[in-house]
Amino acid sequence: MVFKKLLGALGVGGPSVDTVLHPGPALPGGPLSGEVRLRGGGSDVTVDRISLLLVARVEREGQEEEDEGTVVLERFTVGGGFRLAEEADHTVPFTVTLPWETPITELHGQHLGPVLGIRTELEIAGARDKGDLDALAVGPLPAQEAILEAFGQLGYAFRSADLELGHIRGTGQQLPCYQEIEILPPAGHAHTVNEIEVTFIAAPGGLEIVIEADKRAGLFSEGHDTVHRFTASHHAVPQTDWNAQVDAWLKEVIAGHEGHAVSPSHGDGHRSGPGTGAVVAGVAAGVAVGVVGGLVAAEVVDEIGDAFEGEEDQESEEEG
């Protein structure tokens, strides 16, 4: 979805901006390409800076049942320092590199729930205003897809995926929020585990995989969460038996071993999910094959403009 927006802060007759992203999902840590198309307004102006902001809708678990906000994950400068003539057209091509921890928004063409966007800002004569806001689709890295495929083949079912503010202590997390992927256990584990939460923290050298099990209460015990951290190499994808590897991880988590337990750190006073939640960059691909289809459709945001509309209105009121 692409739309034009007249820059309000620059007054009636100011330039308009239309940012177009190249088709197809991007990858975490990979390039994002497109072009910013400008059209001059009623007078010549100097464009000081063109910025692209990677923004996300995040949840804050706490007192309010539904407390959402917009977080800027990264800012890119893609142009500036040129004269835009009256009613003239000017195109600025760009290629930027997404953060490795960029959340996954789709899997096998199915929307997973998280909403990401690229917001375009222009700075002209000291005035800065928001222009385009475009939906961004992000697919999984090969290692993420292989691990999630294994979840699906082991019988686990996708439940939901969202982004939450906070940090996971003891990990290499860089972004201010993390993505939680909630997965339901197969019948064989349903009596011991309510759900599994998975988080991928991607980096150039590989993945940290945070797995949390929300354990059921037994006859003489209380339910509790067990959290474990594992690692995987990007280069190990072809030669790894991921079904066996993920099964071994899950057995350790469900058994409640202490060896790899990590604790959450709730930045800015915000809480993560039960226990720690998880910084996730996707949902099981195998889960997507058998589970995502038909499960997420009701939660898909038709237009990213609607998803961010409330936040932009609030920002406008604050600026006014």
Secondary structure as UniProt FT lines:
FT   STRAND          5..6
FT   HELIX           8..10
FT   TURN            12..13
FT   STRAND          16..21
FT   TURN            28..29
FT   STRAND          31..39
FT   STRAND          45..59
FT   STRAND          68..79
FT   STRAND          82..84
FT   TURN            86..87
FT   STRAND          89..97
FT   TURN            100..101
FT   STRAND          106..107
FT   TURN            108..109
FT   STRAND          110..111
FT   STRAND          116..124
FT   TURN            125..126
FT   STRAND          127..135
FT   HELIX           142..153
FT   TURN            154..155
FT   STRAND          157..165
FT   STRAND          167..168
FT   TURN            169..170
FT   STRAND          177..184
FT   TURN            187..192
FT   STRAND          193..203
FT   TURN            204..205
FT   STRAND          206..215
FT   TURN            219..220
FT   STRAND          225..232
FT   HELIX           234..236
FT   TURN            237..239
FT   HELIX           242..255
FT   TURN            259..260
FT   STRAND          264..265
FT   HELIX           267..269
FT   TURN            275..276
FT   HELIX           285..287
FT   HELIX           288..292
FT   TURN            293..295
FT   HELIX           297..299
FT   HELIX           304..319
//
